[in-house]
Amino acid sequence: QVQLVESGGGLVQPGGSLRLSCATSGRIFRLFTMGWYRQAPGKQRELVASITSGGSTNYADSVKGRFTISRDNAKNTVYLQMNSLEPEDTAVYYCNAALVAGPHYWGQGTQVTVSS
């Protein structure tokens, strides 16, 4: 089984920053493409950012220039650095892991709320 545990969410003011962490298990972390998704009330779940085993990254247009995804294979952990946060970023953020042609694994989610 692959397990993912998110942390780092919370309440932040507009313009502030947060860093989310996703700790993984499964012993093959370096082979996974890792992603961060988010889902706000009444909206579809969307891909925020992803990073492949080779280090290639992809971002949703809404977060380009503000968010950065990274991974530390030695710690089996993926991060999402979120800067210049806006109220529209408020959502539950989920960590995702996937192998080529394989299933997706999900964390439990962490709440991010951007409000004054």
One Martini backbone bead per residue (centre of mass of N, CA, C, O) as a GRO file, in nm:
protein
  116
    1GLN     BB    1   0.098   0.035   0.019
    2VAL     BB    2   0.011   0.376  -0.033
    3GLN     BB    3   0.104   0.658   0.165
    4LEU     BB    4  -0.049   0.984   0.245
    5VAL     BB    5   0.059   1.293   0.423
    6GLU     BB    6  -0.070   1.590   0.504
    7SER     BB    7   0.066   1.929   0.558
    8GLY     BB    8   0.031   2.298   0.641
    9GLY     BB    9  -0.228   2.396   0.685
   10GLY     BB   10  -0.452   2.696   0.694
   11LEU     BB   11  -0.457   3.025   0.806
   12VAL     BB   12  -0.450   3.306   0.573
   13GLN     BB   13  -0.363   3.592   0.438
   14PRO     BB   14  -0.364   3.790   0.200
   15GLY     BB   15  -0.034   3.743   0.059
   16GLY     BB   16   0.050   3.495   0.177
   17SER     BB   17   0.207   3.193   0.318
   18LEU     BB   18   0.258   2.840   0.229
   19ARG     BB   19   0.359   2.498   0.326
   20LEU     BB   20   0.326   2.193   0.183
   21SER     BB   21   0.312   1.848   0.288
   22CYS     BB   22   0.413   1.508   0.163
   23ALA     BB   23   0.410   1.204   0.306
   24THR     BB   24   0.556   0.889   0.216
   25SER     BB   25   0.481   0.553   0.117
   26GLY     BB   26   0.628   0.232  -0.049
   27ARG     BB   27   0.946   0.251  -0.156
   28ILE     BB   28   0.882   0.424  -0.460
   29PHE     BB   29   0.887   0.738  -0.484
   30ARG     BB   30   1.085   0.803  -0.733
   31LEU     BB   31   0.862   0.680  -0.951
   32PHE     BB   32   0.669   0.907  -0.903
   33THR     BB   33   0.406   1.101  -0.969
   34MET     BB   34   0.341   1.421  -0.835
   35GLY     BB   35   0.051   1.582  -0.672
   36TRP     BB   36  -0.165   1.872  -0.662
   37TYR     BB   37  -0.486   1.914  -0.531
   38ARG     BB   38  -0.813   2.083  -0.551
   39GLN     BB   39  -1.117   2.162  -0.343
   40ALA     BB   40  -1.399   2.345  -0.367
   41PRO     BB   41  -1.691   2.447  -0.299
   42GLY     BB   42  -1.872   2.362  -0.589
   43LYS     BB   43  -1.613   2.226  -0.713
   44GLN     BB   44  -1.382   2.094  -0.894
   45ARG     BB   45  -1.129   1.901  -0.917
   46GLU     BB   46  -0.784   2.018  -0.933
   47LEU     BB   47  -0.492   2.073  -1.083
   48VAL     BB   48  -0.206   2.243  -0.967
   49ALA     BB   49   0.045   2.030  -0.944
   50SER     BB   50   0.344   1.872  -1.091
   51ILE     BB   51   0.586   1.589  -1.058
   52THR     BB   52   0.823   1.406  -1.180
   53SER     BB   53   1.077   1.181  -1.159
   54GLY     BB   54   1.252   1.397  -1.346
   55GLY     BB   55   1.131   1.708  -1.259
   56SER     BB   56   0.886   1.781  -1.403
   57THR     BB   57   0.662   2.058  -1.442
   58ASN     BB   58   0.317   2.157  -1.349
   59TYR     BB   59   0.066   2.424  -1.398
   60ALA     BB   60  -0.174   2.609  -1.322
   61ASP     BB   61  -0.263   2.914  -1.430
   62SER     BB   62  -0.360   3.027  -1.141
   63VAL     BB   63  -0.043   2.959  -1.010
   64LYS     BB   64   0.149   3.089  -1.178
   65GLY     BB   65   0.421   3.237  -0.996
   66ARG     BB   66   0.327   3.128  -0.688
   67PHE     BB   67   0.383   2.825  -0.722
   68THR     BB   68   0.582   2.539  -0.581
   69ILE     BB   69   0.711   2.235  -0.678
   70SER     BB   70   0.859   1.965  -0.481
   71ARG     BB   71   1.130   1.722  -0.415
   72ASP     BB   72   1.241   1.466  -0.164
   73ASN     BB   73   1.375   1.159  -0.192
   74ALA     BB   74   1.514   1.120   0.089
   75LYS     BB   75   1.210   1.191   0.233
   76ASN     BB   76   0.951   1.123   0.077
   77THR     BB   77   0.879   1.431  -0.031
   78VAL     BB   78   0.630   1.677  -0.098
   79TYR     BB   79   0.589   2.017  -0.217
   80LEU     BB   80   0.400   2.337  -0.152
   81GLN     BB   81   0.462   2.654  -0.250
   82MET     BB   82   0.271   2.940  -0.126
   83ASN     BB   83   0.216   3.248  -0.280
   84SER     BB   84   0.015   3.503  -0.297
   85LEU     BB   85  -0.249   3.463  -0.160
   86GLU     BB   86  -0.591   3.387  -0.228
   87PRO     BB   87  -0.919   3.334  -0.179
   88GLU     BB   88  -0.932   3.133  -0.433
   89ASP     BB   89  -0.738   2.914  -0.277
   90THR     BB   90  -0.959   2.799  -0.127
   91ALA     BB   91  -0.909   2.464   0.003
   92VAL     BB   92  -0.866   2.132  -0.050
   93TYR     BB   93  -0.559   1.960  -0.026
   94TYR     BB   94  -0.415   1.707  -0.242
   95CYS     BB   95  -0.233   1.424  -0.254
   96ASN     BB   96  -0.052   1.263  -0.531
   97ALA     BB   97   0.006   0.928  -0.670
   98ALA     BB   98   0.181   0.800  -0.974
   99LEU     BB   99   0.199   0.562  -1.216
  100VAL     BB  100   0.262   0.434  -1.497
  101ALA     BB  101  -0.030   0.281  -1.565
  102GLY     BB  102  -0.151   0.348  -1.283
  103PRO     BB  103  -0.257   0.419  -0.991
  104HIS     BB  104  -0.407   0.627  -0.759
  105TYR     BB  105  -0.300   0.821  -0.477
  106TRP     BB  106  -0.432   0.943  -0.155
  107GLY     BB  107  -0.487   1.176   0.058
  108GLN     BB  108  -0.679   1.348   0.311
  109GLY     BB  109  -0.611   1.636   0.340
  110THR     BB  110  -0.581   2.006   0.344
  111GLN     BB  111  -0.662   2.307   0.479
  112VAL     BB  112  -0.714   2.616   0.294
  113THR     BB  113  -0.732   2.956   0.421
  114VAL     BB  114  -0.819   3.273   0.266
  115SER     BB  115  -0.831   3.544   0.504
  116SER     BB  116  -0.924   3.839   0.699
   0.00000   0.00000   0.00000
